[in-house]
Amino acid sequence: MKVPFVDLRAMHEEIRPEIEAAFKDVFDRSSFVGGPYVETFEKDFAAYCGVLQVVTCASGTDAVKLALMASGVRSGDAVITASHTFIATVEAITLIGAHPIFIEIDADTYHLSPAALEEFIVTKCRLGADGHWVDGTSGRSVTAVLPVHLYGLMADMQPILEVARKYNLTVVEDCAQAHGATYVLDGNKIKAGSAGRAGAFSFYPGKNLGAMGEGGAVATQDEMAAQRMRLWRDHGSSQKYVHVSPDGWNGRLDTLQCAILDIKLKKLDEWNGRRRQVAKWYQERLAGNEKIIPPAVPAGREHIYHLYVVRVPDRERVMKEFGVRNIACGLHYPIPLHLQTAYRELGYCKGDFPVTEKVAETILSLPMFPHMTEEMVDFVCSELVKIVDEGEKARLH
Ligand SMILES: Cc1ncc(COP(=O)(O)O)c(C=O)c1O
């Protein structure tokens, strides 16, 4: 048996007639930027996320950038995030001239730790004259925190929001991997993108809600913020050739992608449900092996399993053996950002975040997609258990 990491074709085959009709309609209209498809998708996705506004844009990276800008983060500010994420989270910070600060992650969920957030402010910052906390090392105002809902599970938003309120930080969510993930906040179940000031989504094809190309969007309850983002994504223009902001660029999402995304949005809950079923099969089959650590799902959160990430001993050997058995797998992410050459100038070094570093060395993403069959999960699990057990026996001899 051959098990791919994802299978986008199976998803698209299910909705081929609708997608082809949308292609034909956009082709016939020959209107490829803006228009009713963009407006309809923005409205529908806003309703889905439980927010007042969604602003589509060219990519998830642009979405994080727009979300930070619209939330008032300015060039020179410092933004706190985790080093265990995709680089785009941090690119968005540096692209607007802000300064990233990394903190440790939670050992169970691998998300930015609310305790580490408070500890950082208390031990490393002092209160500035303008009411913002100032990072003692860089001398910059710490104005925002950027939790990432990694792998499809929302970060622990209740304590993050409480710490943020206490220390005057704006909360921007990176929801690139969490379309439809939920969290119980103040007793109410809310969706990713509606907890902070703004939430940034990616529609990269492999995401739970993916375009047939690049795409992104920002969700927000703030009408003014949405207005500003609409300007920035369109060359800072309020109307054609009238430019009212110098901070714009071409960050629009095209008509065809919005038409496709609106069709796929209607399938999102069903496909997320199928991912949850796949995760349940994994959980049941791996439960007996204490060497394989499954993903944690704390009470009050619904995981949408963008990725199914376990931790295993001797990962490199497991990957090699998977290759021999035609089982695809991935690493999200093998090198924490604080140890990347790109961020050498930030001055971090090995040992700064032991939990992050340990997690990066042991994680392994198993195949996960809505159309994955129970037989595939059986095969992956039985081979994984065999490989891990053999490794353990060899180690003991
Ligand atoms: C956590 C995270 N943030 C941001 C992004 C950026 O999205 P995009 O690739 O659409 O620019 C991604 C995409 O992979 C991501 O996983």
PDBQT file of the ligand as one rigid body, heavy atoms in Angstrom, charges set to zero:
ROOT
HETATM    1  C1  LIG A 401       1.334  29.110  10.738  1.00  0.00    +0.000 C 
HETATM    2  C2  LIG A 401       1.364  29.746   9.387  1.00  0.00    +0.000 A 
HETATM    3  N1  LIG A 401       1.347  31.085   9.294  1.00  0.00    +0.000 NA
HETATM    4  C3  LIG A 401       1.361  31.714   8.107  1.00  0.00    +0.000 A 
HETATM    5  C4  LIG A 401       1.377  31.000   6.923  1.00  0.00    +0.000 A 
HETATM    6  C5  LIG A 401       1.486  31.772   5.640  1.00  0.00    +0.000 C 
HETATM    7  O1  LIG A 401       0.570  31.436   4.695  1.00  0.00    +0.000 OA
HETATM    8  P1  LIG A 401       0.885  31.543   3.120  1.00  0.00    +0.000 P 
HETATM    9  O2  LIG A 401       1.736  30.382   2.756  1.00  0.00    +0.000 OA
HETATM   10  O3  LIG A 401      -0.484  31.474   2.515  1.00  0.00    +0.000 OA
HETATM   11  O4  LIG A 401       1.545  32.837   2.880  1.00  0.00    +0.000 OA
HETATM   12  C6  LIG A 401       1.365  29.619   6.973  1.00  0.00    +0.000 A 
HETATM   13  C7  LIG A 401       1.371  28.838   5.709  1.00  0.00    +0.000 C 
HETATM   14  O5  LIG A 401       1.849  27.776   5.578  1.00  0.00    +0.000 OA
HETATM   15  C8  LIG A 401       1.370  28.951   8.231  1.00  0.00    +0.000 A 
HETATM   16  O6  LIG A 401       1.373  27.628   8.328  1.00  0.00    +0.000 OA
ENDROOT
TORSDOF 0
